[in-house]
């Protein structure tokens, strides 16, 4: 019906993304009019397989991140205050991003080997929230108590990232969000370098092959943790301006395709 449609990025869209890489020409009719992506990396990957008359690919950034870091909503102060109440003086804070395709006990060996000075923010994927009680039971079974789950899972991610030292995951795209706060990630998936080549190249993501090396790497990253400030970008248009530009591109694309 010639109605423009847009796909707004959530997480990584690269060569390894099953939904966004290597679309065959016969399926191009199923593509949206345009893609809103976070960075030039995603744009370049889509344009590798997109033809001359393919979808609009617009680098608009992460609007959710922008909103969380600029809003003056009074609820935000409440969240920040609650986070500060959870934080313990003298503790190192580590975010663990879980994913629904991983077993809950996958990270238990690392948690058991971690020193008492580490406090874990265990963040359930939205599709895992109903498994909170199961995870608590598992952690209790292994005598692991230095953590929070509910707050780590329900509070907006940007406010968690502002308060942690290191990020650990199997292969969650929280790696991308963490980099904005100068937070380094330990990626336990050996294929992580394929998913996050730029982060590995910039020494913002690392991988270790065994338990002991993983624990030692986390300790190293904790000790080397830097400022948690977001990477500032100069002369970036306001979110409303970016949205207006994107909508204009979609409309123009749709008119020309008629």
C-alpha positions as CSV (number, residue, x, y, z in Angstrom):
1,X,0.0,0.0,0.0
2,X,3.1,2.2,-0.3
3,X,3.2,3.0,3.4
4,X,6.7,3.7,4.6
5,X,8.0,1.3,7.3
6,X,11.1,1.6,9.5
7,X,13.2,-0.9,11.5
8,X,14.7,0.7,14.6
9,X,17.9,-1.0,15.8
10,X,18.0,-2.9,19.0
11,X,21.5,-4.4,19.7
12,X,23.9,-5.3,17.0
13,X,23.2,-5.4,13.2
14,X,26.3,-6.8,11.6
15,X,27.5,-9.7,9.4
16,X,26.6,-12.2,12.1
17,X,23.0,-11.0,12.7
18,X,20.6,-13.6,11.3
19,X,17.9,-11.0,10.6
20,X,20.0,-8.3,9.0
21,X,22.8,-9.8,7.0
22,X,23.0,-11.1,3.5
23,X,19.4,-10.7,2.3
24,X,18.9,-12.4,-1.1
25,X,17.6,-10.2,-3.9
26,X,14.4,-12.3,-4.2
27,X,13.5,-11.3,-0.6
28,X,14.2,-7.6,-0.9
29,X,10.4,-6.8,-1.2
30,X,10.1,-7.8,2.5
31,X,12.6,-5.2,3.7
32,X,11.5,-2.0,5.5
33,X,11.7,1.3,3.7
34,X,14.5,2.3,6.1
35,X,16.8,1.2,8.9
36,X,17.5,3.5,11.9
37,X,20.9,2.3,13.2
38,X,23.2,3.3,16.0
39,X,26.5,3.8,14.2
40,X,28.4,3.8,10.9
41,X,29.4,0.2,11.6
42,X,25.8,-1.1,11.3
43,X,25.2,1.2,8.3
44,X,28.2,-0.2,6.4
45,X,27.2,-3.8,7.1
46,X,23.7,-3.3,5.7
47,X,25.0,-1.5,2.7
48,X,27.2,-4.4,1.9
49,X,24.2,-6.5,0.8
50,X,21.7,-3.7,0.1
51,X,21.4,-2.7,-3.6
52,X,21.3,0.7,-5.1
53,X,17.6,0.9,-4.7
54,X,17.7,-0.7,-1.2
55,X,16.4,0.7,2.0
56,X,17.4,4.0,3.6
57,X,20.1,3.4,6.2
58,X,20.2,6.3,8.7
59,X,22.7,6.7,11.6
60,X,20.5,8.1,14.3
61,X,22.2,6.8,17.4
62,X,20.6,5.2,20.4
63,X,17.6,7.3,21.3
64,X,16.8,5.4,24.5
65,X,20.3,6.1,25.8
66,X,19.9,9.8,24.8
67,X,16.6,10.0,26.6
68,X,17.9,8.4,29.8
69,X,20.9,10.6,30.0
70,X,19.1,13.9,29.4
71,X,15.7,13.6,31.0
72,X,14.8,15.5,34.1
73,X,12.0,13.2,35.0
74,X,11.7,13.1,38.8
75,X,11.4,9.3,38.6
76,X,15.0,9.2,37.5
77,X,16.3,10.7,40.8
78,X,14.4,8.0,42.7
79,X,16.1,5.3,40.6
80,X,19.5,6.9,41.1
81,X,18.9,7.1,44.8
82,X,17.9,3.4,45.0
83,X,21.0,2.4,43.1
84,X,23.2,4.3,45.5
85,X,21.5,2.5,48.4
86,X,22.4,-0.9,46.9
87,X,26.0,0.0,46.2
88,X,28.4,-1.0,49.0
89,X,31.4,1.1,50.0
90,X,34.7,-0.6,48.9
91,X,33.0,-3.0,46.5
92,X,33.7,-3.5,42.8
93,X,30.5,-3.6,40.8
94,X,30.2,-5.9,37.9
95,X,27.2,-6.2,35.5
96,X,26.4,-9.7,34.3
97,X,24.0,-9.6,31.2
98,X,22.1,-12.8,30.8
99,X,20.5,-14.1,27.7
100,X,17.5,-16.5,27.2
101,X,19.5,-18.9,25.0
102,X,22.0,-19.6,27.8
103,X,21.6,-22.0,30.7
104,X,21.2,-20.2,34.1
105,X,24.2,-22.1,35.6
106,X,26.6,-21.1,32.8
107,X,28.1,-18.3,34.9
108,X,28.0,-20.0,38.3
109,X,31.8,-21.1,38.2
110,X,32.8,-17.4,37.7
111,X,30.6,-16.2,40.5
112,X,31.9,-18.8,42.8
113,X,35.5,-17.9,42.1
114,X,34.9,-14.2,42.5
115,X,36.3,-12.5,45.6
116,X,34.0,-11.0,48.3
117,X,34.9,-7.5,47.1
118,X,32.9,-8.1,43.9
119,X,29.2,-7.2,43.8
120,X,27.2,-8.6,40.9
121,X,24.4,-6.8,39.1
122,X,22.7,-9.8,37.4
123,X,20.5,-8.5,34.6
124,X,17.9,-10.9,33.2
125,X,16.9,-10.5,29.6
126,X,13.3,-9.3,29.3
127,X,12.3,-12.7,28.0
128,X,13.8,-14.3,31.2
129,X,12.1,-12.2,33.9
130,X,9.8,-15.0,35.0
131,X,12.9,-17.0,35.9
132,X,14.0,-14.7,38.7
133,X,13.0,-17.1,41.5
134,X,14.7,-20.0,39.7
135,X,17.9,-18.0,39.5
136,X,17.8,-17.0,43.1
137,X,17.3,-20.6,44.2
138,X,20.3,-21.6,42.0
139,X,22.5,-18.9,43.5
140,X,21.5,-19.8,47.0
141,X,22.3,-23.5,46.3
142,X,25.9,-22.5,45.4
143,X,26.2,-20.1,48.4
144,X,26.4,-17.0,46.3
145,X,24.9,-13.9,48.0
146,X,26.8,-10.9,46.8
147,X,24.4,-9.8,44.1
148,X,21.1,-8.1,43.1
149,X,18.8,-9.2,40.4
150,X,15.5,-7.3,40.5
151,X,17.0,-3.9,40.4
152,X,19.6,-4.9,37.9
153,X,16.9,-6.3,35.6
154,X,14.2,-3.6,35.9
155,X,16.2,-0.3,36.2
156,X,17.0,1.4,32.9
157,X,20.3,0.0,31.6
158,X,22.1,3.4,31.3
159,X,21.7,4.1,35.1
160,X,23.2,0.6,35.8
161,X,26.1,1.3,33.5
162,X,26.9,4.6,35.2
163,X,27.5,2.7,38.4
164,X,29.5,-0.4,37.5
165,X,33.2,-1.1,36.8
166,X,33.1,-4.1,34.4
167,X,30.6,-5.9,32.2
168,X,30.5,-9.6,31.7
169,X,28.3,-11.5,29.2
170,X,28.2,-14.5,26.9
171,X,27.5,-12.4,23.8
172,X,24.9,-9.7,24.7
173,X,24.9,-6.5,22.7
174,X,25.1,-4.7,26.1
175,X,28.8,-4.7,25.0
176,X,27.9,-1.7,22.7
177,X,26.1,0.2,25.5
178,X,28.9,-0.4,27.9
179,X,31.4,1.1,25.6
180,X,29.6,4.4,25.6
181,X,30.4,4.6,29.3
182,X,34.0,3.5,28.8
183,X,33.1,0.2,30.4
184,X,35.1,-2.8,29.2
185,X,33.4,-6.2,28.6
186,X,34.5,-9.8,29.0
187,X,32.7,-11.8,26.3
188,X,32.7,-15.5,27.1
189,X,31.5,-16.6,23.7
190,X,34.6,-17.5,21.6
191,X,32.8,-16.1,18.6
192,X,32.5,-12.7,20.3
193,X,35.2,-11.1,18.1
194,X,33.0,-11.8,15.1
195,X,30.1,-10.0,16.7
196,X,32.0,-7.1,18.1
197,X,35.1,-6.6,15.9
198,X,35.4,-2.9,16.6
199,X,35.1,-3.3,20.4
200,X,37.8,-6.0,20.4
201,X,40.0,-3.9,18.2
202,X,39.6,-0.9,20.5
203,X,40.4,-3.0,23.6
204,X,36.9,-2.5,24.9
205,X,36.0,-6.2,24.7
206,X,38.0,-9.3,25.7
207,X,37.7,-13.0,25.6
208,X,39.4,-15.7,27.8
209,X,39.3,-19.5,27.2
210,X,39.1,-20.8,30.7
211,X,37.7,-20.1,34.1
212,X,40.8,-18.9,35.9
213,X,41.9,-16.6,33.0
214,X,38.3,-15.2,33.0
215,X,38.4,-14.4,36.7
216,X,41.9,-12.9,36.4
217,X,40.8,-10.8,33.4
218,X,37.8,-9.4,35.3
219,X,40.1,-8.5,38.2
220,X,42.5,-6.8,35.8
221,X,39.7,-4.8,34.2
222,X,38.3,-3.8,37.6
223,X,41.7,-2.4,38.6
224,X,42.0,-0.6,35.3
225,X,38.5,0.7,35.2
226,X,38.4,4.4,34.1
227,X,35.8,7.2,34.2
228,X,32.2,6.1,33.7
229,X,31.4,9.2,31.7
230,X,29.6,8.7,28.4
231,X,31.7,9.4,25.2
232,X,30.6,12.9,24.2
233,X,29.9,13.6,20.6
234,X,30.2,17.1,19.2
235,X,27.6,18.7,17.0
236,X,25.1,15.9,17.2
237,X,21.6,17.0,16.2
238,X,18.9,16.8,18.8
239,X,16.8,13.6,18.9
240,X,13.8,15.4,17.5
241,X,15.9,16.8,14.6
242,X,17.2,13.3,13.8
243,X,13.8,11.8,13.8
244,X,12.5,14.5,11.5
245,X,15.4,13.9,9.1
246,X,14.7,10.2,9.1
247,X,11.0,10.6,8.5
248,X,11.7,12.9,5.6
249,X,14.1,10.3,4.0
250,X,11.5,7.6,4.4
251,X,8.8,9.7,2.8
252,X,11.1,10.7,-0.1
253,X,12.1,7.1,-0.6
254,X,8.5,6.0,-0.7
255,X,7.5,8.7,-3.2
256,X,10.4,7.8,-5.5
257,X,9.5,4.1,-5.3
258,X,5.9,4.6,-6.6
